[in-house]
């Protein structure tokens, strides 16, 4: 096998004309140069240098190898410089997938801080709700997935924690716990109370959110003994808030989603018993070692703390 270090020595001998001069250029001894040239000739199975007086002359095979070595070594140098830039966060790319309310709250703060600290790192953003965002990560179509999962409930309605094993193959960076709140029109009789049981809204028309949130809503309502009458369903949180604000129904939304919109005509009321979702950043174990990915995860964590 031809080694890059041997090619560098061969090129130095070809340029300087001797082992001793090549050694001075490379910062090593003449015997070391001679030894490496013997190893290279053994690898290729033919002489590469012949002595002509006080100088070393390339054979035809040596000339051919030096000609190729120039391109190989320049490409290797460029590759080493690019990898060093990525490792030093002077360059790099991160593909981030986030659910909408995360995109409008956590992501902007995190990416602004990342750009200030590492301006050479580029981040692309795509929106997808879990589980699709997690599928994109596992399929290699993104480097970090911002995702969420709802806490399971026990028979008495108390939270029992997330589903075991759901993300065991991934690196999970916990960010925050997001509580669901009831959203009612500001003229609704319950708009001035501190908290409300979801059963108190059993007879109301409902506006539902994304498919996963919709499924969670139905489960919570059924545990309270009723099936919600869903008049409208939309993945767009501002649309949900607008429909509630216009008096067309009530909704249950994560606090993070309400933080990203202005709830005109609607009031947020604490929901009892509490229903929570866990917000996390996910990546693959190998990607977690990439400096740009590590830096992005760190900034997402700081954004969540703020």
N, C-alpha and C positions, 0 to 999 in steps of 0.2 A: 504494500500500500504506500502511495506517495503522500508524504506529510508536508504540510505548509511550511514548517520550519526548515525542511531540507530544500524546498524551492527557494526560500529566501537566501539561503547560503549559496546555492547554485547561481542565482542571479548576481549576488555580490562578487563571486569569483569571476563570473563572466565580465562584469564591469571593471573590476580592479586588476584582473589578470593574474592574481596569485592568491595562495591560501593565506599567507601572512597579511597581505593588504586587506583581504576580505575579513580576516579576524579583527583587524583594527577598526574597520568600518562597523562591524557588528558587535564589537565589545567582547570578543572571546579570543581564545588562543588559537594559534595555527594548528596544533594537533586536534583541537576540537572541530575545526573546519574540515580537516582531512578525514576525521572519523565520520562526520555526517555525510560527506561526499561518498565515502565507501558504502555507507548504509543506503544512500539513495541509488547508487549503481546496483547494489544487490537487489533492491526493490524492483527496478525496471529490467534487470537482467542483461544489461549491456553497458560498455564504458561510455561515460559522458564527457570526460576530460582527458586530454593527453598533454604531457609536458613538452614544451617547445622552447629550448634554452632555459631562461629563467622564468618564463611565463607558462601559464596553463591555457591550453587552447581547447575550445569546445569541439567535440565530435559532431557528426551530423545529427545523431540522436540528441546530443546535448543542446545543439542549436534549436532543434524542434521543441525540446522541453522548455527552454528559456523563453521561446516565443509564446508558448501557451502560459508559462508562469506569470508573465506580465499581466495578462487579463485575469488570471485566477487570483493573484495576490491583490490586485487593485479592487476586484470584487469583494474579496475577503475583508480588506481594510474598510471598504464602504459598509459592509455588513456589520463589522465590529463597531464602527462609529455609530451606526443607526441603533444597534442593540444597546450601546452605552447611553445613547440619548434617551431611549425608552426607559432603561433602568434608572437613569438619573432624573426622570420626569421632565426632561427637556423636550420630549416628544411622546407620542402615544395616542391611542384611541380607545374609547370606551363606548360600547353600545348599551344604552340604558332603556329599559321598558318599564313604564309606570302606569298605574291606574289613574284616572283623571283627577281625583281630588288630591292625590299625591303629587301629580304634575304641577298643580297650581299652588301648592303650599310648601312641601318639603324640597322639591327638586330645584326651584329657582334659587333659593337661599344656598343650597349645597353647591350648585354649579357656579354661582357667582364667586363663592369662596374658593372653589377649586381653580377657577380661572385666575384669580388674584394670586394664588400661591404657586400655580404651575401653568403659566400661560401657553406652554407648548402642548399641553394635553387637550385633545379634542373629544367632545362627548356628543353623540347623536341620541336623540330622544324619540321614542315611539310609544304610543299609548295602547295598552291592552289590559283587560281585567283578568285576574286569576280565575280559572286555572290556565287560561291561554298564555298568559305572560310566563308562567312557570314552564309550560311546554316549549315556548320559544327558547328559554334558557337551556333546557335539556337537549333541544335540537341543534344547539350551536348558533342560533340566530341573534343572540344578544349575550352580553357579558354580565349584566346585573339586572335582576328583575325586582322591582318594588312591588310587593304583594301584601295581601292580608288574608286572614282566616278568622272566622268567628269562633268564640268559645262554645264548646258543647255545654249542654245543660243537663243537670241531674233530674231525677223524677220530680223533685220539689221546685224545679225552676232555677236552682242555684247553678252558677257556672262550674264546669268540671274541667276546664282547660282545653287546649287545642287537641286535635286528633293526633294520636301517637303514630309515628312512622311516616307521616305525610311528606316530610322534607328530609328524611334521614340521609339521602344521598347528596344533599346540598350543604353548603356553608350558609348558616342562618345568622344574620346580624339583626337582633331585635332593635327596633327603633322607638316605638311608643305603643301605648294601649289607647285605643280610640273608643269612646263610649257613644252608644246610640242615644239620640234624643227624639222626643216627639215634636213634630212641627204642626202647629195649628194656626188657623186664621186669627189675626190680632183681635177680632171682635168675638171670637169663640168664648163660651162660658169658662173654658179651662185655660184661657190664655194668661190669666193672672195668678195661677197656682204655681207653687214651687216645683211640685213633681206630680206625675200622673201614672196610674197603673194602666197598662195597655188594654185591660178589660174595660176601662172607662170609655174607650173609643170604639167599642165593638159595633155600635150602630152607625158609625160614620162611614161616608164614602172615602176610599183610600186612593192615594197616588203612590205608585210603587216605583222603585229605582231599577238599577241594573239587575240582570237575571239572578246573580248570586245573592244580591241584597233582597230581591223579591222572594226568593226561596227562604231566606232567613226570616223575613217578615211573616210569611205564612206559618212557619214553624213556631215562632214566638206567639203568634195569635192563637194557633191551635192548642198550644200548651195552656193558654189562658181560657180555653173553652169556646172559642168562636173561630169562624173562617172569615177573613176580611173580604169585603166587597170592593174589589179593585176596579175603579172606574177608568183610571188612566195609568199607563206604564211608560216610562221613558228612561233612557240611560243618561239623560242630560240633567245634572243636578240643578242648574239654574232654572230649567223648565219645571222641575218638581216644586221648587220654592215659589216660582211664579204662579203655578196652579193653586198651591195652598194659599198664597197671598190674595188670590182672586176669590177665595171662599169656595173652591170647588172640591175640597176634601182635606184630609189630614195625611200626614206621612211620618215615617220614622227614617231619620238620616243620621249618618255618623257626624260627630262634631267637626271632624276635619273637612267634610264636604260643606258644611254650613259656613265654616271659616273662610272658604274660598269664594263665597257669593254674598250679596247683600240681601238679606231676607226682608224685602219690603212687603208690608202687609201681613207678615207672618211672625209668629213667636215660637221660640224654642223652649221646651219644657222638659225637665229631667224625667227619665223613664224609670219606673220601679216595677219589678226588680231590675237591676242594671243588666244591660246586654252590651257586651264589649267585643271588639275585634282587635286582633294583634297585627300591628303594622311591622313588616320586616323588609330587609333587603337580602336578596338571595343571590348566590353565585356558585359556580362549580369549584370543587376543591383545588384543581390546577390553576384556575383563573384567580383564586384568592391570593396566589403568590405573585401576580403581576403588579408592579408598583402603581400603575395608573388606576387599576381596579381597587387596590387597597386604599389609595388616596381618596377615591370617590366614595367608597364605603365609609371612610372616616368623616368626610364632610356631610354625608347623609345623616350620620349619627349625631353630629354637632347641630345640624339643622333641626333634628327632632328634639334635642334638648332645649333649643330656643323656642 
